[in-house]
Amino acid sequence: MKKPTPKTETAQQRQQLYTDAYFERGHWLLKIWQTLVGLLGWVAVIVPILITVLSYWSSYDARIPRFWSYQEGIFEIKFIGILLLFAFALASLFAVTMTIIQNRKRNRVVEQWPTFNPIDQKRRQKLLAHFMDARFGTPAFRENTRYYRVKPEQNLDTDEIQHLYDDHDLNELDQ
């Protein structure tokens, strides 16, 4: 019996994840409308900023056109400027402090490679492999047996491997 083959998609079907009529051919009214709305949105952002900056600047230079000259407005701009400067100083202090702390932590912990003695680690692996071979049989036997009943005398004590390392001077915790 022949296996059914899954439907394969064409490259065009895989690439087309969404559609946007603005970028398709035609749709001129849609393009004009969305462009006007986008431009109006940018004007609504830029004009108030420009008026505020020019009005604040005109309080120091009479040659600049003045849109408003309320002392409360000038005071508010100065106050918000001080608050933003204070927030920037605190954020900068926090960022620099955290960078210093993380760099010190990385230098102390992460970049201390290796964190163990690789020669002793190899010796521990060989010792443990020999111990397991003597206790439970060869690796080929252990890995290919489906069912194995552990005899009570084969059970490991809680700290038996630790004592094994101690007996062969391979315990890094004592050093």
N, C-alpha and C positions, 0 to 999 in steps of 0.2 A: 504494500500500500504506500502511495506517495504522500509525503507530508505536505500540507498546504503551506504555500509561501506567504509570508506577511505582505500586506499592501505596502508598496514603496511610494514615498512622496516624491514629487519632483522638487528640484532645487528652488524653484520659484515659490512653491507652497511652503517650504521650510523657512524661507527668508522673509516672507510677508507676515509679520507678527501683528501689525496694526495698520490702519489706513488713516490718512489725513487729507481731506479734500482740498485743503489750502495749497498743498504741494503738488496736486495732480494738475493735468492740463485742463484748461477751462475754469469754470467756477469764478468768474471775474467779480461778480457782486460780493461773493463771500470773501475773496481776497481783499477787495477794497474796504469792506466793512471791518474785517479783523485787523487790517493795518491801521485804519483810523482809530479803532478802540485801543490798540496798542500804543499808538502815538499819544492819544489823549491821556492814557495812564501815565506815560513818562512825563508829560507836561504837568500833570497833577502832582508828581513827585518833585520835579526840578524847580517849578515856579515858586512854591513856598520856601524852599531852601534858599533860592536866589534872593527873594525879597527879604528874608531874615538876615542873610549875610550882608546884603547891601545896606539895610537899615542900621545894623550894628556898626558897620564900617563908617557909615555917614555920621555917626555920633563923634567920630574922631577926625574926620576929614570932610570939610564943608563942600568940596567939589563933587562928592558922590551924591547921586540923587537919593532923596530920602522918601521912603514909602510910609513910614510911621516913626514917631520920635517919642513914644511914651517912655518915661523913666522906669516904670515898672517892667516894661518889656526888656529894656537894656539890663536891668538888675536881674531879671529871670535868666537871660542868656548867660550872664556872668556866673550866676549861681549854678546853672546846669553845667557850664564849662568846668567849674570847680569840682562838682560832683563826679563828672566823667573823668577828670584828671585823677581824682582820688581813687575811683574804681579801677582805672588803668594802672595806677601805682600798686594797688593791692593785688590785682591779677598778675602783674609782672613779678612782684615779690613772691607770690605763690608759685608761679611757673619756674622761676629761678631756683627757689628752695627745693621744690620737688625734683627738678633736674639734678641738683647736687646730691640729694638723698638717693635717687635712683642710680646715679653713676657710682656713688660709694658702695651701694648695696651690690651692684653688678660686679664691681672690682673685688669685693670681699667674697661673694658667694658664687656667682655664675662663672666667672672666669678662672676659678681655681680648678683647673682640669689637670689631672683627674682628681676626684675627691677621695679616691682610694688608691692603695698601692697596687698597680696592675700586676706586678710580679707575684705578690702574695695572693691576689685574686685568682691567678692561674693555678697557683699551688692549692688553694682552697677548692677550686673546681675539680682538680685531679684527685685530691683527698676524698672529696664527697662522692665522686664517681666510683672510686675504689671501695668506699664504705657501702654504697648502695649495691654494687656488684656482689660484695661479700654477703650482704644481708638479704637481698631480694633476687639475685641472679643477674645474668648478663643483660645488657640493654636490649639485645635482639629478643631475648625471652620475654622481658618485661613489656616491650612495645608490641609484641605479636600475640600475647595471651589475651583471650577474651574474658576469661573468668579466673580470678586468683583469690584464694582464701589466705589471708595473712594469719600466721600462727601467733598465738599470744606472746611468745618470746621475741617475735619480730617487730612488735609495736615499738615506736620511738618514744622515749621519754621527752618531756617538754623541753629540757635543755641539753639533750644528748648531743646535738650537733655543736652547740656552744662548747661543751666539754671536749668534743673531738678537736675543735679548733684550739682550745686551750692546751691540750696535750701536745699539739704539734707547733705551738707558738705562732699561730696564724690569727689570733684574735685581735682585730684592730681596735676594739672597744677599750682594751686595757692600755693602749699606747697613749 
